[in-house]
Amino acid sequence: MTVVRMEGRAHRHAVQFYEDEQFLVERVAEFLADGTRRAEPCVVFATAEHNQRFAERLRALGADPDVVRFLDARATVGQFLDGEMPDALRFQRVIGRALDEIGGAERRVRAYGEMVDLLWRDGKPDAAIRLEELWNALPERYMLSLLCAYPIGNFAAKADSSRFRAVCDAHDAVRPTEHSMEEGEPRERRIAELEQRAAALEAEVAYRKQLERRLAEALAGRQRSEELLRDFVENATIGLHWVAADGTIEWANEAELRMLGYTREEYLGRHIADFHADPEKIADILRRLTASEEIHDYEAPLVAKDGSIKWVAISSNVLFEGGRFVHTRCFSRDITEKKRLQEQNGFLLRATDVLSRSFDYRARLDALAHLVVPDLADCCVIDLATDGGYERVALVHRDPALQQHGRAAYERCAVPAERDLVLAVLRDRQPRIVAGLTDDSLPDFRSVMLVPMLAQERVVGVMTFITSDSRRQYSEDDLPLAVDLASRAGAAIEIARLYHLAEASNRSKDEFLATLSHELRTPLTAIAGWARMLATGGLDEQTQRTAVATIEQNSRMQAKLVDDLLDVSRVVSGKLSLEQEPVDLSGVIADVLRTMRVAADAKHIVVEASGLETRAVVQGDPTRLQQVTWNLVSNAIKFSTEGARVEVRLEQDETHARVIVRDDGRGIAESFLPFVFEPFRQADASLTRTHGGLGLGLALVKYLVEAHGGTVRAESAGLGRGATFTVTLPRPRYVPAVPLLPS
């Protein structure tokens, strides 16, 4: 074997790697024997076993082991360790004392140490490397030839590569294991084999790294795929869940939990039937799935956390493994809105059928309120608009006692206008949703929704939906159905109104035709009778004069009827023309009063005129204005009793002139007052009525006055209390200065 020689430096530090213990013993013994031959002090820091074997080998080599100082390595290293790491000062003191004892301060010392190997074997590689550095840092007054040894097995792991290099860097010389120490051809062959193995190992390492990289990429790809799949099922827009064979919910995604409003802890681990509103449906679903059937779009109601019902379409099948039911694979699609629309459409069809059964809108509205309760509300109230208020035509409650209470309270209580929600909706034409409001005229409620009933842009009433016993709370989502329903009710009311108007118009037409026939027949009968008597002859002179006067009077009456009919026809067809010239109303009124004096005197009626002393000039047709005045005065005389009084008054201001005709006669019923100016309308339309006429006079008055840019108004305190008609006409801006001739 080659002896390690270290010369030329104060400190010489070598490391020997080995595999076999015997190789180590021989190597160290040769190192020590060479030192004894050179008369160099020698010291060994090794285990007791190694110290004994080193001494025996020294004797075999012919060296005296007694001149070598053998120290216990573990005892020595324990003297300078500070916790896990060696302390530099302690190391110098302990090792320096050992070297001084063998005269190391005067000449070169040979030392062999296993303390670094012990630290390495104890799992303290960093402490071993630090100890190597401390050996190199010994003071220059010591000339040291140091040999350390490590089993090559200490560095078998890949992670030991960096530390192996650190150990080598801490030494002046690095000696390989015994397998690389032979000289000659075996040694060179061994090196070649090691180089070949190193090359093969590098190739193997590169291949393994490539495989590791591919495996890592594959694992990353699989992990990414799993993450994407997990994200897909967890964050899908449709609900997903698994149900075990016993009905327990094992897993659910976020869409399922979000749809029903439960947390994962509240949903998982419970029986699926706990969330189904229809026990028969879930029992059927589980039975079919257990029988290996697949179900598609099975509609079922689920109970959400807030108590509401969610309709879902369920599609599901079962995962079986070896014939064993593992779990279901369920997809739950929310169809609540679809079901709501279906139910609403069905409800609207039923409501339309109810509203179209007859033209008695009061009965139909009551039937509609009964349809609303209890499907849409616990109570339904319908109010129809009137002049300045409303009339309650329907009030239906699911509890008959509360229904009766509500009706009695409405009749008993008067809600202040500022708090009346019905009046507010009639005024604003906007629906309202309220809660927590007290109204004595309504039953107790939880939530109230008021919706206007519109007909051709008119508010005809208000529908009120009320919840009390149920848990339902109205929201904006309920308004579309309520508005649609109220619109249909409003349209039904309008249709009924138009129907009744058409019926009234037909009745008026029939009454007019009967009156017209009567009014035409009456003068014709008189004319024909007197004409036959005149043709027969034998009448005395007085009777002949009476016959001629009667024929002439009835002819004028018939001509007046025809003129009125023609005037109405001209008004309707837009062919009525008016002359435009300044007209003094005082002269017009005076002419009419002179004409009507005979008729008034016949009934002993006193006609009083006032305001005629001052001219009241208007722009218009003198003939038509005379016709207006004549119709009003003749009506006042006709409908006044004998001995009554008729007042005709002319008033004027800077902008208008007013003709006021007032009588103390029959008067006008309040119910007929709105229709007094309609053509063919008469308060008494029977053939046995006291006064004749077609009912066209006041209609012509209204047409003619409005054609002159004026207005006419009728007032009456009721039957038997007379009537007052006021015609208001605009005055021209400039009044002619010359006197006007009477019309």
Steps between C-alpha positions, in 0.01 A plus 500: 500500500608859436577702808341837520765763520418861583792743478571868435221658709454574872173309499442204273142370496395188309179296487472131433172340377459129554256218472670225703604540865819297450611737223457787745706322771790431260491848355509675840766260638730573203441876552596471872793259440654744251474773767676290766786427260534875447495552881183712469261503799178316412150534644181309410137608570302180431260255651635251753459215252689683227776605749561136591508383136733787405746399779500134390567595139784730606672208676457291186673775303788505751405830658464568870137593584606627840644817346153582355249688715156333463198714610126418498337695213149531650632613840720758334232644269264529795742742667465770236142459372266785580158346439505363147804690370871503606624813679818648351665611828423177677636305199830688503534454874422123501700409188782741587542337842514152339763615249705677766511187715679310220737792422309618200605861543868417413471269197255358244221284641314222327131472593218276393142596594157327478314779683362638169378150405326462836320834455396396149369164620311683778307692231697821542667553161519878539683454834747258333579750223544773761744281692704451180523878470613532866785252436619721214480808725741371770777752583815496282716398801373146441631314198239237446463211257135398544315206349120468519294207376136456390315189386390567144157376604447826689444667160274250324197735477455753218452774754855432638672623182545859614625392843743249341651788301522710818695219674739470208550878485605500868803272427828536316485146369206272424559127481250264337384170642703184484344402169685780321834460672647208300790582273555388140251355251234393757490854630465654155236245410317580820509871413368426148222290642413778746499755218272274297274453798502875564405568138227237515385639831488852359295374205275313740469809715414714195242243385353480847486879516317502168259237629454697819430815298247319281344342805483838671341650186252213480419533870461878460276444197292247688483730800393785270236280339375398843492865606309596185257212549459590866443864405251391232284298736538734796429821309264372232185705452282194554456326835683167551487256791565140599259293704600171666289184488337588833397845371773698680643796311876440466607795287354811335651779294472873557216547250284248688568667836455849358170407335350380829685739732654235732859481622698185430472394865120546493456300180747212501436196718121543500243288321404633159129465588544773764526755219217375277159666538322204338582170680341291225725651232828434683386148590432436131839644401693280746300191402573547131870573557540193722349297217782624271271735309616836369274799551501811283349843582289363785323805644488517879457774765782561752482696825756781519648623826273807503193277471432580135442228240756444227387292204779295340532267203703199621709279269679214673646150483696278741866399522511123559825316583480122495123522522524720810314834513777759560324830454273688262615762251231767514464818298246752638396775256307792651166537314327712765458792261366272229249344739405844627432620146298186425294547814456870427389432142255239624371739762462781245306267269262414784469867590423591139233229490344636821501859371349410163201301623262797509479879481399531866840633603416513871424129509808427287729704727368315803567169323851623413570583866391146595742367237789706642440358851687291601726446197651849500384651828328435832270791427406690184324839486372670183402869499352691205578867445220754547493878483744604771523157664433131451242231563591159644336234282679185622673381820589132531702340784590137547347528848126585466493659847782739408331567168183612678710706743674674211173594330351632824815700574494655151140611547575627851839666464610794288875495433652851476586592141868551580523141630272337242721281282221434250460873436878529467512229233201653318684832500853381418400217262797301640493164684616485861633232736474577872539316828438575866217746433179500709168556327178434694309445178725207402560169680835450674773460244868420458556650156282710267526561125275760334476513119302748287246363251552686173265522202614708201738706716224561758518373857169323559586343834754332727564133579649435845677172581555421871690225681431432867508137613742373237875565512496669163662844468430696182794630298570657162487151346126481575413824323496377135225244568300742716529778239395262222203379703395856589530603132271214398253600769515862378443387142202290613353802679551713189339237278205479737473880503506518120246219481264685734558821305417318178189360661402845623568641154281234342226577749536870430481434127186288543346763724594772252346315206184440701493867604574616145217287364269636766606862450462472123172312518335747741509809271433285192188359665370851570589621151341198330182522713436868435593456133233228457242718677584793271477276196160366607362853538206619704718679760399844615743791465627486859568124480679549169726765657571261792583222254741718304669628820540147634646375174741796490606452866565127458688564178732739687548238773592239241733742324669574834556126558649459154724809547633363829576163339679671211700718740614193694592329174704804394679510836585129487622520138690823565298693241342753737623845393486816710497863395754714683392855582455718808176412680340688789366234739264747666315542169497124440349433843241776454384351166467154652299628797261679266453180301443287811263745671190328361609160629585645841171687526310182415638340822491824700879483537685818588823545301741743666794639301797693635826639363353576155546876533874463423635363179690171524677449168640162396632365172276235347201393293192703605256235380671219692537710815131578479434123463705433817308763699165389362565133595594589858207741556246268333620208718470717813140591411412146388619336823360766736159472662224757451561825683873430541786743438778483242808723534723598207812694597780641287838551671833608362856590594807600302552158345170310504123543467262265682134417428331346805157338474343387826159345572313366802357208311546127492878496554753228405575180690860475626549167318393655167692825532825364338299391192276804457690629192526161323290466184185287514521486881188598697430467868155362406527304175165326522229554240264616775729784611338836562732705274583425140826536310787285379754597763717684248456859620763497778739292290480767228554769763824330610621450141427859397644660812824300475518586127507867610789422742276509806367264765162405641430371848186348655424514872208365702434431866289201399152413381239770570765760585552662161806524280755757394683508163800727452646576157842666502633654177832680442484870419706644215802710593363810318128597522353685196416864577193522270159384628399151396165428348286245681536148363 
